Amino acid sequence: MDIGNRDFVELVKRTREKFGVSIDGAHDLIFADEEMRRLVARRINHDPECRKQALWDMQEKGNRSRFIKVEGKIRFRT
């Protein structure tokens, strides 16, 4: 299974509508699923647009970001 950029945007949109949450709230719900975390982590490290968004998140949120850079790869913060 793979997920494209447009698929992920649509998933966030539908999650927000269904649960009445913010974008960050939708991300929390989506990333609670280990399979989704694996798919997103792969895209972040292989798709330039996803990587750009993760780097922006790290820059803007600092220690509150979901992501951390380890040995040149972006990982989910544990």
PDB file with SEQRES, HELIX, SHEET and CRYST1 records, atoms N, CA, C and O in Angstrom:
SEQRES   1 A   78  MET ASP ILE GLY ASN ARG ASP PHE VAL GLU LEU VAL LYS          
SEQRES   2 A   78  ARG THR ARG GLU LYS PHE GLY VAL SER ILE ASP GLY ALA          
SEQRES   3 A   78  HIS ASP LEU ILE PHE ALA ASP GLU GLU MET ARG ARG LEU          
SEQRES   4 A   78  VAL ALA ARG ARG ILE ASN HIS ASP PRO GLU CYS ARG LYS          
SEQRES   5 A   78  GLN ALA LEU TRP ASP MET GLN GLU LYS GLY ASN ARG SER          
SEQRES   6 A   78  ARG PHE ILE LYS VAL GLU GLY LYS ILE ARG PHE ARG THR          
HELIX    1 AA1 ASN A    5  PHE A   19  1                                  15    
HELIX    2 AA2 ILE A   23  PHE A   31  1                                   9    
HELIX    3 AA3 GLU A   34  HIS A   46  1                                  13    
HELIX    4 AA4 PRO A   48  LYS A   61  1                                  14    
HELIX    5 AA5 GLY A   62  ARG A   64  5                                   3    
SHEET    1 AA1 2 PHE A  67  VAL A  70  0                                        
SHEET    2 AA1 2 LYS A  73  PHE A  76 -1                                        
CRYST1    1.000    1.000    1.000  90.00  90.00  90.00 P 1           1          
ATOM      1  N   MET A   1       0.843  -1.179   0.000  1.00  0.00           N  
ATOM      2  CA  MET A   1       0.000   0.000   0.000  1.00  0.00           C  
ATOM      3  C   MET A   1       0.888   1.242   0.000  1.00  0.00           C  
ATOM      4  O   MET A   1       1.921   1.289   0.669  1.00  0.00           O  
ATOM      5  N   ASP A   2       0.469   2.223  -0.751  1.00  0.00           N  
ATOM      6  CA  ASP A   2       1.187   3.498  -0.794  1.00  0.00           C  
ATOM      7  C   ASP A   2       0.145   4.604  -0.739  1.00  0.00           C  
ATOM      8  O   ASP A   2      -1.024   4.402  -1.065  1.00  0.00           O  
ATOM      9  N   ILE A   3       0.591   5.753  -0.327  1.00  0.00           N  
ATOM     10  CA  ILE A   3      -0.309   6.896  -0.226  1.00  0.00           C  
ATOM     11  C   ILE A   3       0.360   8.084  -0.911  1.00  0.00           C  
ATOM     12  O   ILE A   3       1.520   8.396  -0.646  1.00  0.00           O  
ATOM     13  N   GLY A   4      -0.380   8.734  -1.786  1.00  0.00           N  
ATOM     14  CA  GLY A   4       0.152   9.886  -2.491  1.00  0.00           C  
ATOM     15  C   GLY A   4      -0.166  11.181  -1.751  1.00  0.00           C  
ATOM     16  O   GLY A   4      -0.950  11.188  -0.802  1.00  0.00           O  
ATOM     17  N   ASN A   5       0.444  12.266  -2.191  1.00  0.00           N  
ATOM     18  CA  ASN A   5       0.225  13.564  -1.549  1.00  0.00           C  
ATOM     19  C   ASN A   5      -1.249  13.957  -1.549  1.00  0.00           C  
ATOM     20  O   ASN A   5      -1.778  14.389  -0.526  1.00  0.00           O  
ATOM     21  N   ARG A   6      -1.901  13.809  -2.676  1.00  0.00           N  
ATOM     22  CA  ARG A   6      -3.322  14.175  -2.761  1.00  0.00           C  
ATOM     23  C   ARG A   6      -4.170  13.267  -1.894  1.00  0.00           C  
ATOM     24  O   ARG A   6      -5.149  13.712  -1.295  1.00  0.00           O  
ATOM     25  N   ASP A   7      -3.796  11.979  -1.820  1.00  0.00           N  
ATOM     26  CA  ASP A   7      -4.523  11.042  -0.966  1.00  0.00           C  
ATOM     27  C   ASP A   7      -4.437  11.473   0.497  1.00  0.00           C  
ATOM     28  O   ASP A   7      -5.426  11.430   1.230  1.00  0.00           O  
ATOM     29  N   PHE A   8      -3.235  11.890   0.909  1.00  0.00           N  
ATOM     30  CA  PHE A   8      -3.046  12.275   2.300  1.00  0.00           C  
ATOM     31  C   PHE A   8      -3.823  13.556   2.611  1.00  0.00           C  
ATOM     32  O   PHE A   8      -4.443  13.663   3.669  1.00  0.00           O  
ATOM     33  N   VAL A   9      -3.793  14.509   1.712  1.00  0.00           N  
ATOM     34  CA  VAL A   9      -4.541  15.751   1.914  1.00  0.00           C  
ATOM     35  C   VAL A   9      -6.028  15.434   2.058  1.00  0.00           C  
ATOM     36  O   VAL A   9      -6.704  15.985   2.927  1.00  0.00           O  
ATOM     37  N   GLU A  10      -6.526  14.560   1.219  1.00  0.00           N  
ATOM     38  CA  GLU A  10      -7.942  14.171   1.288  1.00  0.00           C  
ATOM     39  C   GLU A  10      -8.249  13.436   2.594  1.00  0.00           C  
ATOM     40  O   GLU A  10      -9.309  13.640   3.187  1.00  0.00           O  
ATOM     41  N   LEU A  11      -7.333  12.592   3.039  1.00  0.00           N  
ATOM     42  CA  LEU A  11      -7.519  11.884   4.305  1.00  0.00           C  
ATOM     43  C   LEU A  11      -7.596  12.870   5.472  1.00  0.00           C  
ATOM     44  O   LEU A  11      -8.438  12.721   6.357  1.00  0.00           O  
ATOM     45  N   VAL A  12      -6.725  13.868   5.475  1.00  0.00           N  
ATOM     46  CA  VAL A  12      -6.748  14.882   6.536  1.00  0.00           C  
ATOM     47  C   VAL A  12      -8.072  15.642   6.487  1.00  0.00           C  
ATOM     48  O   VAL A  12      -8.696  15.883   7.520  1.00  0.00           O  
ATOM     49  N   LYS A  13      -8.488  16.013   5.298  1.00  0.00           N  
ATOM     50  CA  LYS A  13      -9.744  16.754   5.136  1.00  0.00           C  
ATOM     51  C   LYS A  13     -10.934  15.947   5.666  1.00  0.00           C  
ATOM     52  O   LYS A  13     -11.761  16.469   6.413  1.00  0.00           O  
ATOM     53  N   ARG A  14     -11.010  14.700   5.280  1.00  0.00           N  
ATOM     54  CA  ARG A  14     -12.130  13.855   5.718  1.00  0.00           C  
ATOM     55  C   ARG A  14     -12.082  13.590   7.219  1.00  0.00           C  
ATOM     56  O   ARG A  14     -13.121  13.546   7.878  1.00  0.00           O  
ATOM     57  N   THR A  15     -10.885  13.416   7.754  1.00  0.00           N  
ATOM     58  CA  THR A  15     -10.735  13.197   9.196  1.00  0.00           C  
ATOM     59  C   THR A  15     -11.206  14.424   9.961  1.00  0.00           C  
ATOM     60  O   THR A  15     -11.893  14.300  10.975  1.00  0.00           O  
ATOM     61  N   ARG A  16     -10.841  15.601   9.485  1.00  0.00           N  
ATOM     62  CA  ARG A  16     -11.280  16.849  10.128  1.00  0.00           C  
ATOM     63  C   ARG A  16     -12.801  16.953  10.119  1.00  0.00           C  
ATOM     64  O   ARG A  16     -13.410  17.304  11.130  1.00  0.00           O  
ATOM     65  N   GLU A  17     -13.407  16.649   8.983  1.00  0.00           N  
ATOM     66  CA  GLU A  17     -14.859  16.741   8.867  1.00  0.00           C  
ATOM     67  C   GLU A  17     -15.550  15.721   9.772  1.00  0.00           C  
ATOM     68  O   GLU A  17     -16.512  16.049  10.467  1.00  0.00           O  
ATOM     69  N   LYS A  18     -15.064  14.513   9.759  1.00  0.00           N  
ATOM     70  CA  LYS A  18     -15.706  13.441  10.518  1.00  0.00           C  
ATOM     71  C   LYS A  18     -15.626  13.664  12.030  1.00  0.00           C  
ATOM     72  O   LYS A  18     -16.598  13.432  12.748  1.00  0.00           O  
ATOM     73  N   PHE A  19     -14.456  14.116  12.510  1.00  0.00           N  
ATOM     74  CA  PHE A  19     -14.253  14.233  13.948  1.00  0.00           C  
ATOM     75  C   PHE A  19     -14.320  15.676  14.459  1.00  0.00           C  
ATOM     76  O   PHE A  19     -14.236  15.907  15.665  1.00  0.00           O  
ATOM     77  N   GLY A  20     -14.470  16.638  13.559  1.00  0.00           N  
ATOM     78  CA  GLY A  20     -14.557  18.033  13.967  1.00  0.00           C  
ATOM     79  C   GLY A  20     -13.306  18.529  14.663  1.00  0.00           C  
ATOM     80  O   GLY A  20     -13.379  19.213  15.684  1.00  0.00           O  
ATOM     81  N   VAL A  21     -12.146  18.176  14.097  1.00  0.00           N  
ATOM     82  CA  VAL A  21     -10.866  18.537  14.721  1.00  0.00           C  
ATOM     83  C   VAL A  21     -10.062  19.459  13.799  1.00  0.00           C  
ATOM     84  O   VAL A  21     -10.379  19.628  12.621  1.00  0.00           O  
ATOM     85  N   SER A  22      -9.016  20.045  14.374  1.00  0.00           N  
ATOM     86  CA  SER A  22      -8.097  20.901  13.618  1.00  0.00           C  
ATOM     87  C   SER A  22      -7.199  20.033  12.722  1.00  0.00           C  
ATOM     88  O   SER A  22      -7.274  18.804  12.755  1.00  0.00           O  
ATOM     89  N   ILE A  23      -6.371  20.680  11.942  1.00  0.00           N  
ATOM     90  CA  ILE A  23      -5.407  19.944  11.114  1.00  0.00           C  
ATOM     91  C   ILE A  23      -4.484  19.124  12.013  1.00  0.00           C  
ATOM     92  O   ILE A  23      -4.243  17.946  11.749  1.00  0.00           O  
ATOM     93  N   ASP A  24      -3.967  19.750  13.078  1.00  0.00           N  
ATOM     94  CA  ASP A  24      -3.091  19.008  13.999  1.00  0.00           C  
ATOM     95  C   ASP A  24      -3.842  17.857  14.664  1.00  0.00           C  
ATOM     96  O   ASP A  24      -3.275  16.785  14.877  1.00  0.00           O  
ATOM     97  N   GLY A  25      -5.103  18.074  14.988  1.00  0.00           N  
ATOM     98  CA  GLY A  25      -5.915  17.006  15.576  1.00  0.00           C  
ATOM     99  C   GLY A  25      -6.108  15.853  14.608  1.00  0.00           C  
ATOM    100  O   GLY A  25      -6.067  14.686  14.999  1.00  0.00           O  
ATOM    101  N   ALA A  26      -6.320  16.192  13.328  1.00  0.00           N  
ATOM    102  CA  ALA A  26      -6.453  15.145  12.304  1.00  0.00           C  
ATOM    103  C   ALA A  26      -5.153  14.369  12.173  1.00  0.00           C  
ATOM    104  O   ALA A  26      -5.158  13.143  12.066  1.00  0.00           O  
ATOM    105  N   HIS A  27      -4.034  15.097  12.183  1.00  0.00           N  
ATOM    106  CA  HIS A  27      -2.733  14.417  12.119  1.00  0.00           C  
ATOM    107  C   HIS A  27      -2.554  13.482  13.315  1.00  0.00           C  
ATOM    108  O   HIS A  27      -2.065  12.363  13.158  1.00  0.00           O  
ATOM    109  N   ASP A  28      -2.946  13.933  14.509  1.00  0.00           N  
ATOM    110  CA  ASP A  28      -2.846  13.078  15.699  1.00  0.00           C  
ATOM    111  C   ASP A  28      -3.622  11.784  15.507  1.00  0.00           C  
ATOM    112  O   ASP A  28      -3.121  10.703  15.816  1.00  0.00           O  
ATOM    113  N   LEU A  29      -4.834  11.892  15.001  1.00  0.00           N  
ATOM    114  CA  LEU A  29      -5.661  10.696  14.791  1.00  0.00           C  
ATOM    115  C   LEU A  29      -5.058   9.784  13.722  1.00  0.00           C  
ATOM    116  O   LEU A  29      -5.006   8.566  13.895  1.00  0.00           O  
ATOM    117  N   ILE A  30      -4.612  10.367  12.639  1.00  0.00           N  
ATOM    118  CA  ILE A  30      -4.047   9.580  11.538  1.00  0.00           C  
ATOM    119  C   ILE A  30      -2.750   8.903  11.971  1.00  0.00           C  
ATOM    120  O   ILE A  30      -2.541   7.721  11.697  1.00  0.00           O  
ATOM    121  N   PHE A  31      -1.875   9.658  12.651  1.00  0.00           N  
ATOM    122  CA  PHE A  31      -0.575   9.114  13.034  1.00  0.00           C  
ATOM    123  C   PHE A  31      -0.649   8.174  14.232  1.00  0.00           C  
ATOM    124  O   PHE A  31       0.357   7.574  14.608  1.00  0.00           O  
ATOM    125  N   ALA A  32      -1.823   8.040  14.832  1.00  0.00           N  
ATOM    126  CA  ALA A  32      -1.990   7.059  15.905  1.00  0.00           C  
ATOM    127  C   ALA A  32      -1.919   5.631  15.341  1.00  0.00           C  
ATOM    128  O   ALA A  32      -1.659   4.672  16.067  1.00  0.00           O  
ATOM    129  N   ASP A  33      -2.157   5.517  14.033  1.00  0.00           N  
ATOM    130  CA  ASP A  33      -2.105   4.217  13.359  1.00  0.00           C  
ATOM    131  C   ASP A  33      -0.670   3.932  12.905  1.00  0.00           C  
ATOM    132  O   ASP A  33      -0.088   4.704  12.142  1.00  0.00           O  
ATOM    133  N   GLU A  34      -0.112   2.830  13.375  1.00  0.00           N  
ATOM    134  CA  GLU A  34       1.286   2.490  13.094  1.00  0.00           C  
ATOM    135  C   GLU A  34       1.556   2.313  11.593  1.00  0.00           C  
ATOM    136  O   GLU A  34       2.621   2.690  11.105  1.00  0.00           O  
ATOM    137  N   GLU A  35       0.604   1.749  10.875  1.00  0.00           N  
ATOM    138  CA  GLU A  35       0.774   1.568   9.422  1.00  0.00           C  
ATOM    139  C   GLU A  35       0.854   2.924   8.714  1.00  0.00           C  
ATOM    140  O   GLU A  35       1.677   3.107   7.818  1.00  0.00           O  
ATOM    141  N   MET A  36       0.012   3.861   9.109  1.00  0.00           N  
ATOM    142  CA  MET A  36       0.058   5.194   8.507  1.00  0.00           C  
ATOM    143  C   MET A  36       1.376   5.882   8.831  1.00  0.00           C  
ATOM    144  O   MET A  36       1.950   6.553   7.973  1.00  0.00           O  
ATOM    145  N   ARG A  37       1.862   5.725  10.056  1.00  0.00           N  
ATOM    146  CA  ARG A  37       3.147   6.320  10.420  1.00  0.00           C  
ATOM    147  C   ARG A  37       4.261   5.768   9.533  1.00  0.00           C  
ATOM    148  O   ARG A  37       5.135   6.513   9.089  1.00  0.00           O  
ATOM    149  N   ARG A  38       4.228   4.471   9.278  1.00  0.00           N  
ATOM    150  CA  ARG A  38       5.240   3.845   8.429  1.00  0.00           C  
ATOM    151  C   ARG A  38       5.166   4.393   7.011  1.00  0.00           C  
ATOM    152  O   ARG A  38       6.194   4.727   6.421  1.00  0.00           O  
ATOM    153  N   LEU A  39       3.957   4.490   6.456  1.00  0.00           N  
ATOM    154  CA  LEU A  39       3.780   4.998   5.100  1.00  0.00           C  
ATOM    155  C   LEU A  39       4.224   6.455   4.989  1.00  0.00           C  
ATOM    156  O   LEU A  39       4.897   6.834   4.030  1.00  0.00           O  
ATOM    157  N   VAL A  40       3.846   7.261   5.965  1.00  0.00           N  
ATOM    158  CA  VAL A  40       4.212   8.677   5.940  1.00  0.00           C  
ATOM    159  C   VAL A  40       5.714   8.840   6.115  1.00  0.00           C  
ATOM    160  O   VAL A  40       6.325   9.661   5.432  1.00  0.00           O  
ATOM    161  N   ALA A  41       6.314   8.083   7.008  1.00  0.00           N  
ATOM    162  CA  ALA A  41       7.763   8.170   7.222  1.00  0.00           C  
ATOM    163  C   ALA A  41       8.505   7.847   5.925  1.00  0.00           C  
ATOM    164  O   ALA A  41       9.494   8.502   5.596  1.00  0.00           O  
ATOM    165  N   ARG A  42       8.039   6.858   5.201  1.00  0.00           N  
ATOM    166  CA  ARG A  42       8.678   6.506   3.936  1.00  0.00           C  
ATOM    167  C   ARG A  42       8.560   7.653   2.933  1.00  0.00           C  
ATOM    168  O   ARG A  42       9.530   8.000   2.260  1.00  0.00           O  
ATOM    169  N   ARG A  43       7.363   8.239   2.840  1.00  0.00           N  
ATOM    170  CA  ARG A  43       7.161   9.344   1.895  1.00  0.00           C  
ATOM    171  C   ARG A  43       8.006  10.552   2.263  1.00  0.00           C  
ATOM    172  O   ARG A  43       8.562  11.214   1.388  1.00  0.00           O  
ATOM    173  N   ILE A  44       8.105  10.840   3.553  1.00  0.00           N  
ATOM    174  CA  ILE A  44       8.887  11.994   3.995  1.00  0.00           C  
ATOM    175  C   ILE A  44      10.338  11.868   3.544  1.00  0.00           C  
ATOM    176  O   ILE A  44      10.968  12.867   3.198  1.00  0.00           O  
ATOM    177  N   ASN A  45      10.857  10.681   3.545  1.00  0.00           N  
ATOM    178  CA  ASN A  45      12.256  10.482   3.188  1.00  0.00           C  
ATOM    179  C   ASN A  45      12.482  10.182   1.715  1.00  0.00           C  
ATOM    180  O   ASN A  45      13.628  10.050   1.283  1.00  0.00           O  
ATOM    181  N   HIS A  46      11.402  10.072   0.927  1.00  0.00           N  
ATOM    182  CA  HIS A  46      11.562   9.791  -0.503  1.00  0.00           C  
ATOM    183  C   HIS A  46      10.879  10.798  -1.422  1.00  0.00           C  
ATOM    184  O   HIS A  46      11.174  10.835  -2.616  1.00  0.00           O  
ATOM    185  N   ASP A  47       9.985  11.603  -0.896  1.00  0.00           N  
ATOM    186  CA  ASP A  47       9.258  12.569  -1.714  1.00  0.00           C  
ATOM    187  C   ASP A  47       9.670  13.979  -1.294  1.00  0.00           C  
ATOM    188  O   ASP A  47       9.489  14.356  -0.136  1.00  0.00           O  
ATOM    189  N   PRO A  48      10.224  14.764  -2.227  1.00  0.00           N  
ATOM    190  CA  PRO A  48      10.721  16.100  -1.877  1.00  0.00           C  
ATOM    191  C   PRO A  48       9.666  17.014  -1.242  1.00  0.00           C  
ATOM    192  O   PRO A  48       9.984  17.759  -0.316  1.00  0.00           O  
ATOM    193  N   GLU A  49       8.432  16.973  -1.717  1.00  0.00           N  
ATOM    194  CA  GLU A  49       7.389  17.834  -1.156  1.00  0.00           C  
ATOM    195  C   GLU A  49       7.046  17.422   0.279  1.00  0.00           C  
ATOM    196  O   GLU A  49       6.850  18.277   1.142  1.00  0.00           O  
ATOM    197  N   CYS A  50       6.976  16.128   0.528  1.00  0.00           N  
ATOM    198  CA  CYS A  50       6.701  15.652   1.892  1.00  0.00           C  
ATOM    199  C   CYS A  50       7.849  16.025   2.834  1.00  0.00           C  
ATOM    200  O   CYS A  50       7.630  16.444   3.970  1.00  0.00           O  
ATOM    201  N   ARG A  51       9.063  15.863   2.338  1.00  0.00           N  
ATOM    202  CA  ARG A  51      10.238  16.212   3.148  1.00  0.00           C  
ATOM    203  C   ARG A  51      10.225  17.704   3.486  1.00  0.00           C  
ATOM    204  O   ARG A  51      10.514  18.097   4.616  1.00  0.00           O  
ATOM    205  N   LYS A  52       9.888  18.521   2.498  1.00  0.00           N  
ATOM    206  CA  LYS A  52       9.816  19.969   2.701  1.00  0.00           C  
ATOM    207  C   LYS A  52       8.801  20.307   3.795  1.00  0.00           C  
ATOM    208  O   LYS A  52       9.071  21.151   4.651  1.00  0.00           O  
ATOM    209  N   GLN A  53       7.649  19.662   3.772  1.00  0.00           N  
ATOM    210  CA  GLN A  53       6.620  19.919   4.776  1.00  0.00           C  
ATOM    211  C   GLN A  53       7.066  19.465   6.165  1.00  0.00           C  
ATOM    212  O   GLN A  53       6.800  20.151   7.153  1.00  0.00           O  
ATOM    213  N   ALA A  54       7.736  18.327   6.251  1.00  0.00           N  
ATOM    214  CA  ALA A  54       8.225  17.844   7.544  1.00  0.00           C  
ATOM    215  C   ALA A  54       9.311  18.769   8.092  1.00  0.00           C  
ATOM    216  O   ALA A  54       9.337  19.050   9.290  1.00  0.00           O  
ATOM    217  N   LEU A  55      10.202  19.242   7.227  1.00  0.00           N  
ATOM    218  CA  LEU A  55      11.246  20.175   7.659  1.00  0.00           C  
ATOM    219  C   LEU A  55      10.631  21.494   8.129  1.00  0.00           C  
ATOM    220  O   LEU A  55      11.093  22.072   9.113  1.00  0.00           O  
ATOM    221  N   TRP A  56       9.603  21.972   7.442  1.00  0.00           N  
ATOM    222  CA  TRP A  56       8.906  23.178   7.856  1.00  0.00           C  
ATOM    223  C   TRP A  56       8.294  22.970   9.239  1.00  0.00           C  
ATOM    224  O   TRP A  56       8.395  23.841  10.104  1.00  0.00           O  
ATOM    225  N   ASP A  57       7.658  21.815   9.447  1.00  0.00           N  
ATOM    226  CA  ASP A  57       7.046  21.501  10.743  1.00  0.00           C  
ATOM    227  C   ASP A  57       8.106  21.520  11.849  1.00  0.00           C  
ATOM    228  O   ASP A  57       7.866  22.051  12.933  1.00  0.00           O  
ATOM    229  N   MET A  58       9.261  20.947  11.573  1.00  0.00           N  
ATOM    230  CA  MET A  58      10.343  20.915  12.554  1.00  0.00           C  
ATOM    231  C   MET A  58      10.830  22.330  12.867  1.00  0.00           C  
ATOM    232  O   MET A  58      11.088  22.659  14.025  1.00  0.00           O  
ATOM    233  N   GLN A  59      10.952  23.153  11.845  1.00  0.00           N  
ATOM    234  CA  GLN A  59      11.435  24.515  12.027  1.00  0.00           C  
ATOM    235  C   GLN A  59      10.418  25.353  12.806  1.00  0.00           C  
ATOM    236  O   GLN A  59      10.784  26.092  13.719  1.00  0.00           O  
ATOM    237  N   GLU A  60       9.156  25.235  12.442  1.00  0.00           N  
ATOM    238  CA  GLU A  60       8.116  26.052  13.069  1.00  0.00           C  
ATOM    239  C   GLU A  60       7.787  25.615  14.494  1.00  0.00           C  
ATOM    240  O   GLU A  60       7.537  26.455  15.358  1.00  0.00           O  
ATOM    241  N   LYS A  61       7.786  24.322  14.742  1.00  0.00           N  
ATOM    242  CA  LYS A  61       7.340  23.808  16.042  1.00  0.00           C  
ATOM    243  C   LYS A  61       8.472  23.416  16.979  1.00  0.00           C  
ATOM    244  O   LYS A  61       8.250  23.208  18.172  1.00  0.00           O  
ATOM    245  N   GLY A  62       9.670  23.315  16.449  1.00  0.00           N  
ATOM    246  CA  GLY A  62      10.811  22.960  17.304  1.00  0.00           C  
ATOM    247  C   GLY A  62      10.590  21.640  18.030  1.00  0.00           C  
ATOM    248  O   GLY A  62      10.294  20.626  17.398  1.00  0.00           O  
ATOM    249  N   ASN A  63      10.730  21.646  19.341  1.00  0.00           N  
ATOM    250  CA  ASN A  63      10.575  20.420  20.139  1.00  0.00           C  
ATOM    251  C   ASN A  63       9.147  19.890  20.172  1.00  0.00           C  
ATOM    252  O   ASN A  63       8.915  18.761  20.603  1.00  0.00           O  
ATOM    253  N   ARG A  64       8.192  20.695  19.720  1.00  0.00           N  
ATOM    254  CA  ARG A  64       6.801  20.238  19.671  1.00  0.00           C  
ATOM    255  C   ARG A  64       6.479  19.512  18.353  1.00  0.00           C  
ATOM    256  O   ARG A  64       5.385  18.969  18.200  1.00  0.00           O  
ATOM    257  N   SER A  65       7.408  19.501  17.420  1.00  0.00           N  
ATOM    258  CA  SER A  65       7.198  18.833  16.135  1.00  0.00           C  
ATOM    259  C   SER A  65       7.077  17.331  16.344  1.00  0.00           C  
ATOM    260  O   SER A  65       7.661  16.767  17.269  1.00  0.00           O  
ATOM    261  N   ARG A  66       6.315  16.702  15.473  1.00  0.00           N  
ATOM    262  CA  ARG A  66       6.197  15.245  15.496  1.00  0.00           C  
ATOM    263  C   ARG A  66       7.466  14.572  14.969  1.00  0.00           C  
ATOM    264  O   ARG A  66       7.664  13.370  15.146  1.00  0.00           O  
ATOM    265  N   PHE A  67       8.317  15.363  14.322  1.00  0.00           N  
ATOM    266  CA  PHE A  67       9.461  14.816  13.608  1.00  0.00           C  
ATOM    267  C   PHE A  67      10.783  15.239  14.228  1.00  0.00           C  
ATOM    268  O   PHE A  67      10.885  16.254  14.916  1.00  0.00           O  
ATOM    269  N   ILE A  68      11.787  14.421  13.957  1.00  0.00           N  
ATOM    270  CA  ILE A  68      13.145  14.698  14.386  1.00  0.00           C  
ATOM    271  C   ILE A  68      14.080  14.168  13.299  1.00  0.00           C  
ATOM    272  O   ILE A  68      13.771  13.174  12.643  1.00  0.00           O  
ATOM    273  N   LYS A  69      15.206  14.821  13.111  1.00  0.00           N  
ATOM    274  CA  LYS A  69      16.173  14.378  12.120  1.00  0.00           C  
ATOM    275  C   LYS A  69      17.228  13.531  12.813  1.00  0.00           C  
ATOM    276  O   LYS A  69      17.851  13.964  13.783  1.00  0.00           O  
ATOM    277  N   VAL A  70      17.422  12.310  12.301  1.00  0.00           N  
ATOM    278  CA  VAL A  70      18.404  11.376  12.867  1.00  0.00           C  
ATOM    279  C   VAL A  70      19.262  10.846  11.726  1.00  0.00           C  
ATOM    280  O   VAL A  70      18.768  10.169  10.825  1.00  0.00           O  
ATOM    281  N   GLU A  71      20.562  11.163  11.777  1.00  0.00           N  
ATOM    282  CA  GLU A  71      21.508  10.689  10.762  1.00  0.00           C  
ATOM    283  C   GLU A  71      21.018  10.978   9.341  1.00  0.00           C  
ATOM    284  O   GLU A  71      21.105  10.126   8.457  1.00  0.00           O  
ATOM    285  N   GLY A  72      20.502  12.195   9.137  1.00  0.00           N  
ATOM    286  CA  GLY A  72      20.079  12.623   7.816  1.00  0.00           C  
ATOM    287  C   GLY A  72      18.691  12.184   7.408  1.00  0.00           C  
ATOM    288  O   GLY A  72      18.204  12.606   6.358  1.00  0.00           O  
ATOM    289  N   LYS A  73      18.034  11.350   8.202  1.00  0.00           N  
ATOM    290  CA  LYS A  73      16.679  10.891   7.906  1.00  0.00           C  
ATOM    291  C   LYS A  73      15.711  11.558   8.870  1.00  0.00           C  
ATOM    292  O   LYS A  73      16.055  11.831  10.020  1.00  0.00           O  
ATOM    293  N   ILE A  74      14.513  11.816   8.399  1.00  0.00           N  
ATOM    294  CA  ILE A  74      13.480  12.381   9.247  1.00  0.00           C  
ATOM    295  C   ILE A  74      12.675  11.223   9.817  1.00  0.00           C  
ATOM    296  O   ILE A  74      12.208  10.353   9.082  1.00  0.00           O  
ATOM    297  N   ARG A  75      12.522  11.226  11.117  1.00  0.00           N  
ATOM    298  CA  ARG A  75      11.798  10.162  11.827  1.00  0.00           C  
ATOM    299  C   ARG A  75      10.687  10.783  12.669  1.00  0.00           C  
ATOM    300  O   ARG A  75      10.718  11.969  12.998  1.00  0.00           O  
ATOM    301  N   PHE A  76       9.710   9.952  13.007  1.00  0.00           N  
ATOM    302  CA  PHE A  76       8.718  10.389  13.975  1.00  0.00           C  
ATOM    303  C   PHE A  76       9.375  10.436  15.339  1.00  0.00           C  
ATOM    304  O   PHE A  76      10.139   9.543  15.706  1.00  0.00           O  
ATOM    305  N   ARG A  77       9.072  11.483  16.087  1.00  0.00           N  
ATOM    306  CA  ARG A  77       9.546  11.607  17.465  1.00  0.00           C  
ATOM    307  C   ARG A  77       8.836  10.521  18.295  1.00  0.00           C  
ATOM    308  O   ARG A  77       7.639  10.293  18.124  1.00  0.00           O  
ATOM    309  N   THR A  78       9.558   9.875  19.166  1.00  0.00           N  
ATOM    310  CA  THR A  78       8.925   8.832  19.994  1.00  0.00           C  
ATOM    311  C   THR A  78       8.515   9.356  21.333  1.00  0.00           C  
ATOM    312  O   THR A  78       7.971   8.610  22.148  1.00  0.00           O  
TER     313      THR A  78                                                      
END                                                                             
